[in-house]
Amino acid sequence: MKDGDDLMNQSLDRARRRRFTIAAAIVAAILMAAACSSSNDGGSASTADTIEAHASQSVQGPTDQVSAILVQPVNDAQVVRGDDDMDHVEYELLVVNLFSDPVTLSNVTVLDPDGQELMQIDGEVLAAATQSLFTKEPSPVIGVSAAVSVDVDLVLAPDTVPERVTHRIDYALPADSAGAVILDDPVVHGPEVAIDRRGAIVISSPLAGDGWLATSACCAPNVHRDLRLAIDGRRISTAETFAVDWARVENDRLFDGDGSQNEQFYAFGSEVLAVADGTVVSINDGVPESTPYVSKAPETKAGFGGNQVILEIAPGVYAAYAHLQPGSLTVKVGDTVKAGAVLAKLGNTGPSEGPHLHFGLLDKPDLFAGRSLPFVLDRFTLGGTVDFETSEADNLVISPESREVREAYPLYGSIQNFS
């Protein structure tokens, strides 16, 4: 087989050289045509001047201009009222680089239907929000033939959310880009994104007691907010946009001792509660506990959530609980439960760094293909907010607070008291 492999490699090398020659000829032809056009017109404007002139124009609607990137919404936007008493409009923009050079996003401006600026995303915020689709590597630079997703967390005053928004997306190419001459405008005017302005689903708490920290939740970039999976080769699912991972805090810590055992975590063994009346449609049990901070890849798809319970609480609305203690489930498929009923105990099963409850609402009973639905808790006391940038697992930096909250979503890093 080695001789056959050598012949194949030689053929591939010839094909690559031919493609390179053709590509080089095309670029040369483009540059020559541009030079002739400039000479015939008697002008001396540079490529950069031409691009700058286009960028200064106000473009409305399709104009048949060549751009380096393609931008489309992943889904319609969703809205949730956060515990900051602001409406958070959540969606993602899929950005594909179709050009021969890397593209750097400069800023993303969100506009209302009248063209008024609602928000501008740039600098470090844009860098963190622009991520590779699955690995979630943040960077405003989009490689050649690469695609990224840009998280948008549009924060607006209550009851001011428009029916739709549009965008102005500015980008830049390398200074030595030979192909930039074919670009008409380093700005994308659009796309339009429709906003689902229906109220979020009101539920009761899935836990009892105080000190529950949302270690992953909407709306800043984090492991939940940024999960994206391809479904049926036709769409991108966002199954965890509003899902919350709750761990328990006592004395600014998550555990007692060195955190090497599940039993040292204050959350471990807590009762997990039904958030509404419902019917059990799916369970998974028998997955053993993991060791804290030693997460192992599961052997089956079902094992990704560890031990699980899924309730149908309304038509097309499913409450999903994951990482439960093995053998602690009190329900079986087909059981009906009342809000507040004990379903299981909080554990550390499946790919989990430590004991916590993963909870979220979905539009179908599928942790992968379902779309995350916005929800608000009927009541809780906001106990403070954790600064994750300066915190360690054994020493959380908390800004304390004590404020009664009703029908709001627990934002990333906030602490809820459910007593």
C-alpha positions in Angstrom: 0.0 0.0 0.0 3.0 2.4 0.5 3.6 2.8 -3.3 -0.1 3.6 -3.8 0.0 6.1 -1.0 3.1 7.8 -2.6 1.3 8.1 -5.9 -1.8 9.5 -4.2 0.3 12.1 -2.3 2.1 13.1 -5.6 -1.3 13.6 -7.3 -2.6 15.6 -4.3 0.6 17.8 -4.4 0.0 18.5 -8.1 -3.6 19.4 -7.5 -2.7 21.7 -4.7 0.0 23.5 -6.8 -2.6 23.9 -9.6 -5.2 25.4 -7.3 -2.6 27.8 -5.9 -1.6 28.9 -9.4 -5.2 29.4 -10.3 -5.9 31.4 -7.1 -2.8 33.5 -7.6 -3.8 34.3 -11.2 -7.3 35.4 -10.0 -5.9 37.7 -7.4 -3.4 39.1 -10.0 -6.2 39.7 -12.4 -8.3 41.5 -9.8 -5.4 43.8 -8.9 -4.5 44.5 -12.5 -8.1 45.4 -13.3 -8.2 47.7 -10.3 -5.0 49.4 -11.4 -6.3 49.8 -15.0 -9.6 51.3 -13.7 -7.7 53.8 -11.5 -5.4 54.7 -14.4 -8.2 55.2 -16.9 -10.1 57.4 -14.4 -7.1 59.5 -13.7 -7.6 58.9 -10.0 -5.1 58.0 -7.4 -7.4 56.7 -4.5 -6.0 53.8 -2.6 -7.9 50.6 -1.7 -8.0 51.8 1.9 -9.6 55.1 0.7 -12.2 53.3 -1.3 -13.2 51.1 1.6 -13.3 54.0 4.0 -15.6 55.9 1.6 -18.0 52.9 1.5 -17.9 52.6 5.3 -19.0 56.1 5.7 -22.2 55.5 3.6 -25.5 54.7 5.3 -26.6 51.5 3.7 -30.2 50.3 4.1 -31.3 46.9 2.8 -29.5 44.7 0.2 -27.0 46.5 -2.0 -25.2 43.6 -3.7 -21.9 44.7 -2.2 -19.1 42.2 -1.7 -18.3 41.5 1.9 -15.8 39.2 3.7 -18.2 37.8 6.2 -21.7 36.2 6.2 -23.8 37.0 9.3 -27.1 35.3 10.3 -29.0 34.8 13.5 -28.8 31.4 15.0 -32.4 31.7 16.4 -35.0 34.3 17.3 -34.1 36.2 20.4 -35.6 35.4 23.8 -36.3 37.7 26.8 -36.0 37.1 30.5 -36.4 39.5 33.4 -33.2 39.3 35.5 -32.7 39.7 39.2 -31.2 43.1 38.3 -34.8 44.2 37.3 -33.7 44.6 33.7 -34.9 42.7 30.6 -32.2 40.6 29.0 -32.6 39.9 25.3 -30.6 36.8 24.4 -29.5 35.6 21.0 -26.4 34.6 18.9 -25.1 35.8 15.6 -23.4 33.2 13.4 -20.5 34.8 11.6 -18.7 33.0 8.7 -15.4 34.2 7.1 -15.6 33.6 3.4 -12.5 35.6 2.6 -8.9 34.7 1.9 -7.6 36.5 5.0 -8.4 36.4 8.7 -11.2 38.9 9.7 -11.2 40.8 12.9 -14.6 42.0 14.3 -14.3 45.6 15.5 -17.7 46.2 16.9 -21.3 45.0 16.8 -23.9 47.7 17.1 -27.5 46.7 17.9 -30.2 49.0 16.5 -33.9 49.3 17.0 -36.4 49.3 14.0 -35.9 53.1 13.6 -32.2 52.8 13.4 -31.5 54.1 16.9 -28.5 52.6 18.7 -29.5 50.3 21.6 -26.0 48.9 22.4 -22.5 48.6 21.1 -20.3 45.6 21.7 -16.6 46.1 21.4 -13.2 45.7 23.1 -12.9 43.0 25.7 -16.6 42.4 25.8 -16.7 41.6 22.1 -13.6 39.4 22.4 -15.2 37.3 25.1 -18.6 37.1 23.3 -17.0 35.9 20.0 -16.3 32.2 20.2 -15.6 29.2 18.2 -18.8 27.2 17.9 -18.1 24.1 20.1 -14.8 24.7 21.8 -15.9 28.2 22.9 -12.4 29.7 22.4 -12.9 33.5 22.6 -11.4 35.8 20.1 -12.6 38.6 17.8 -10.4 37.2 15.0 -12.1 34.8 12.6 -9.7 32.5 10.7 -9.9 31.8 7.0 -13.0 29.7 6.2 -13.9 29.6 9.9 -17.1 30.4 11.7 -17.9 31.9 15.1 -20.9 32.8 17.2 -21.3 36.2 18.8 -23.3 36.2 22.1 -25.6 39.2 22.4 -26.9 40.1 25.8 -29.0 43.2 25.1 -30.0 44.7 28.5 -33.0 47.1 28.4 -35.3 48.8 30.8 -38.4 46.7 31.7 -41.1 46.7 29.0 -39.1 48.5 26.4 -38.1 45.5 24.3 -38.9 46.1 20.5 -40.3 43.4 18.2 -37.1 43.1 16.3 -33.6 44.5 16.1 -31.0 44.9 13.4 -27.2 45.5 13.4 -24.2 47.3 12.1 -21.1 45.0 12.2 -17.7 46.5 11.5 -14.7 44.4 10.7 -11.1 44.8 9.6 -8.7 42.9 7.3 -4.9 42.7 7.6 -3.1 45.8 6.3 -1.4 43.7 3.5 -4.6 42.0 2.3 -4.2 41.7 -1.5 -7.8 40.8 -2.1 -9.3 43.7 -0.1 -9.8 45.5 -3.4 -12.9 43.5 -4.2 -14.6 44.5 -1.0 -17.1 47.3 -1.2 -17.6 48.0 2.4 -16.0 46.6 5.6 -19.4 46.9 7.3 -22.3 44.5 7.4 -25.7 46.3 7.7 -27.8 43.6 9.3 -29.1 41.0 10.0 -32.5 41.5 11.4 -33.5 39.4 14.4 -37.0 38.9 15.6 -37.6 38.9 19.4 -40.0 36.6 21.1 -41.5 38.9 23.7 -43.7 36.4 25.5 -43.3 36.4 29.2 -40.9 33.9 30.8 -42.4 30.8 32.5 -42.9 31.3 36.3 -41.8 28.4 38.5 -41.0 27.7 42.1 -37.5 27.0 43.3 -36.0 23.5 42.7 -34.1 23.8 46.0 -34.7 24.9 49.6 -32.6 26.8 52.1 -30.1 29.6 51.7 -26.8 30.3 49.9 -27.5 28.9 46.4 -25.0 30.2 44.0 -25.7 30.3 40.2 -22.2 29.0 39.2 -23.3 28.8 35.5 -26.3 30.7 34.1 -27.3 33.4 31.7 -26.3 36.0 30.6 -22.5 36.6 30.5 -20.4 34.1 28.5 -20.0 30.8 30.4 -20.3 27.0 29.8 -24.1 27.1 29.7 -24.8 30.3 27.8 -22.4 29.1 25.1 -23.4 25.5 24.4 -24.1 25.1 20.6 -24.9 21.8 18.9 -25.8 20.9 15.3 -29.1 19.0 15.1 -30.1 17.0 12.0 -27.5 19.0 10.0 -30.2 21.7 9.7 -30.0 23.9 12.8 -28.0 24.9 15.8 -29.5 24.1 19.2 -29.0 26.3 22.2 -30.1 23.8 24.9 -28.6 25.6 28.0 -28.9 29.4 27.4 -31.0 29.8 30.6 -29.9 26.6 32.4 -28.5 27.1 35.9 -25.9 25.2 37.9 -26.5 25.7 41.6 -23.9 25.0 44.2 -24.2 26.0 47.9 -22.2 28.7 49.7 -21.4 28.9 53.4 -18.9 31.3 54.9 -17.7 32.3 51.4 -16.9 28.7 50.5 -18.4 25.9 48.5 -17.0 23.1 50.7 -15.4 22.3 54.1 -11.9 20.9 54.1 -9.9 20.4 50.9 -12.9 19.7 48.6 -11.6 16.2 47.7 -14.8 14.4 48.7 -18.4 15.0 47.7 -19.5 14.9 51.3 -17.4 18.0 52.0 -19.6 20.1 49.7 -22.4 22.0 51.3 -24.8 21.3 48.4 -24.3 17.5 48.4 -27.3 15.5 49.5 -29.8 18.5 49.4 -33.3 17.7 48.4 -34.2 18.5 44.8 -37.8 19.7 44.3 -40.5 19.8 41.6 -40.8 23.4 40.3 -44.4 22.9 39.2 -47.1 20.2 39.0 -46.1 17.8 36.3 -45.6 14.3 34.9 -42.3 12.4 34.9 -41.4 11.6 31.3 -37.8 10.5 31.6 -35.4 9.3 34.2 -31.8 8.0 34.3 -30.3 6.3 37.4 -27.4 4.1 38.3 -24.5 6.5 37.2 -21.9 6.4 40.0 -20.7 9.6 41.8 -17.7 11.3 40.3 -14.7 12.5 42.3 -14.7 16.3 42.7 -12.5 18.1 40.1 -11.8 14.7 38.4 -14.5 14.8 35.6 -14.6 11.8 33.4 -16.1 11.6 29.9 -19.3 9.4 30.0 -19.4 6.2 27.9 -23.0 6.9 26.7 -24.9 9.9 25.5 -27.4 9.6 28.4 -24.5 9.7 30.9 -23.7 13.4 30.1 -26.3 14.5 32.6 -25.5 11.8 35.1 -28.6 10.7 36.9 -31.6 12.7 35.6 -35.3 13.5 36.0 -37.3 15.3 33.3 -40.9 16.5 34.1 -43.5 17.8 31.6 -45.0 20.8 33.4 -46.9 22.3 30.5 -47.5 21.4 26.8 -44.0 21.8 25.2 -42.4 22.7 28.5 -40.0 20.3 30.3 -38.1 20.8 33.5 -34.8 18.9 33.4 -32.7 18.0 36.5 -29.2 16.5 36.2 -26.2 15.2 38.2 -28.5 13.6 40.9 -27.3 11.1 43.5 -27.5 7.4 42.3 -30.4 5.6 44.0 -32.0 8.8 45.4 -34.7 9.2 42.7 -38.2 9.0 44.3 -40.1 8.9 41.0 -40.6 6.8 37.9 -41.8 7.5 34.4 -45.5 8.2 34.4 -45.7 9.5 37.9 -47.5 12.8 38.5 -46.0 15.2 41.1 -47.0 18.4 42.8 -44.9 21.5 43.0 -42.5 21.1 45.9 -42.4 17.3 45.9 -39.0 15.8 46.5 -37.7 14.2 43.3 -34.1 13.1 44.3 -31.0 14.3 46.1 -28.3 16.6 44.7 -25.2 14.7 43.6 -22.1 14.8 41.5 -22.8 12.3 38.7 -21.7 12.4 35.1 -19.2 15.0 33.8 -19.3 17.2 36.8 -16.5 19.1 38.6 -18.3 19.0 42.0 -21.7 18.5 43.6 -24.3 20.8 42.0 -27.8 20.8 40.5 -28.1 21.4 36.8 -31.6 22.7 36.1 -33.3 24.2 33.1 -36.5 24.3 31.0 -36.6 22.9 27.5 -39.1 22.8 24.7 -38.7 19.0 24.3 -37.5 16.3 26.7 -34.0 16.2 25.2 -30.9 17.7 26.9 -29.2 18.1 23.5 -31.9 18.8 20.9 -34.2 20.9 23.1 -34.1 24.6 23.1 -33.6 26.3 26.4 -36.6 28.3 27.6 -36.5 31.4 29.7 -37.9 31.1 33.2 -38.3 33.2 36.4 -38.5 32.1 40.0 -41.7 33.2 41.8 -39.7 34.5 44.8 -36.3 34.6 46.5 -34.0 36.8 48.4 -31.0 38.0 46.5 -28.1 37.3 48.9 -25.2 38.8 46.9 -23.1 38.4 43.8 -19.8 36.5 43.3 -16.9 38.0 41.4 -15.6 35.0 39.5 -12.6 36.8 38.2 -11.0 37.2 41.6 -12.6 34.2 43.4 -11.2 30.7 44.1 -13.3 27.7 45.0 -12.2 27.9 48.6 -12.4 31.7 48.9 -15.3 33.4 47.0 -15.3 37.1 46.7 -18.9 38.1 47.4 -20.6 41.5 47.2 -23.3 41.0 49.9 -26.9 42.1 49.4 -30.3 41.4 50.9 -33.2 42.2 48.6 -36.5 40.5 48.0 -37.0 39.5 44.4 -40.2 38.3 42.7 -40.6 36.7 39.3 -37.0 37.1 38.2 -34.3 35.0 36.7 -31.1 34.2 38.8 -28.3 35.8 36.8 -24.8 34.3 36.5 -22.9 34.7 39.8 -25.9 35.7 42.0 -26.8 34.0 45.2 -30.4 33.0 46.1 -31.9 32.4 49.5 -35.0 30.2 49.3 -36.0 30.2 52.9 
